[in-house]
């Protein structure tokens, strides 16, 4: 009986762990979350833990005044790039929402600074 309980508990824990890892979470970004870069990047790259559905994934980059400064997105596999061209010195906020290929939605935000 104890062996059966152990197997059931182990199976339940594996199911919970597997489902928790099935969502596309932000793994890292360039520029890095909370970082300060010396000069403007040409784009903001977001790297996720799962492949994304391009049509249902997006993001925005806004300056300190709240004006949108990104010029478009591209999504390939698990990477989303937000084109920004040249950014003036200041702090920028990035918000994102993604749909992974396994149909889970996630969203988030972070900031970075240029030239400060």
Secondary structure, DSSP 8 states (H G I E B T S, - for coil): -HHHHHHHHHHHHHHHHHHHTTS--EEEEES-TT-EESS--SEEEEEESS-B-GGG-EEEEE-TTS-B----EEEETTEEEEE-----SEEEEEEEEEEBTTS-EEEEEEEEEE--
